[in-house]
């Protein structure tokens, strides 16, 4: 049985932390930013945890299993 390949789209969007948590970037900051308050855009910076219902799927996508 051949090994499964890593999902290339997930590789760029999802990261694993050193402690094993699954991280993602926050949505909603790529366009239409003119009307959004500075505070809202500032809070969209950085990464956040992936929802617990998606963790198993995300790990499989990254590991190719």
Secondary structure, DSSP 8 states (H G I E B T S, - for coil): -------HHHHHHEEE-TTS-EEEE-SS-SS--SSS-HHHHHHTSSEEE--TTTHHHHHHHHHT-
